[in-house]
Amino acid sequence: MAYSGHEERRERILSAAAGLLAESGMERLSVRAVADAAGIGMGTLRHYFPNQKSLHQALIAKLVDYETEDFEIHNHRLSAADRLERCMLQFVPTSEESAHLLDVWFGMYRVGLDPAGAPFAHEFLETSTVRSRERIREWLEALAKEGHLDPSEIRTRALELSALIAGVCLELVTPGSEMTLNDANSIVRRAARAIPKEDHE
């Protein structure tokens, strides 16, 4: 994707922020640290993100929106179950990325739930959780419009799937857990496929 000069610098800032989050956790995600990592001055960063909150919200959008695709959720040639399954499996790490993503996920929860944590941590956790659930709801709404789901069930089903993802990820990082990545994928796959009504050709 081609960016203008302004967009390219904005993306560079967000990439630097994402790198800090992955490497050092939320504790280092300050405006000054991000500016240093991006190789720009504080004034330049403030031009793109006037305050820390706007930077964090943009980063959340990058991590959630840009890294979760719709995977042909509107493609009627595929079954509703196939489409929802593929979308939901984005929340379960693969073997190649498991250590990185699970560390980031667990670190976000640990800092976000810590009363003594950084001031922005709770908001960061809340916003990312809400946005992830909104993505799930958008997928369910698309299927409901096609008749694969009762619209009255969308909220409950979105909560169920969101809670399932959180539980699976927690189980994967829990010492002594027997759950493997294959188990996690299988659990999420079955839950997603059980939601849409059968297609009637």
Protein Blocks (a to p, Z undefined) as FASTA:
>chain_A
ZZdfklmmmmmmmmmmmmmmmmnojmlmcfklmmmmnopafklmmmmmmbfklmmmmmmm
mmmmmmpcfklmllmkbcfklmmmmmmmmmpccfklmmmmmmmmmmmmmmmmmmklcfkl
mmmmmmmmmmmmmmmmmmmmmmmmnopacfklmmmmmmmmmmmmmmmmmmmmpghiabdf
klmmmmmmmmmmmmpccddZZ
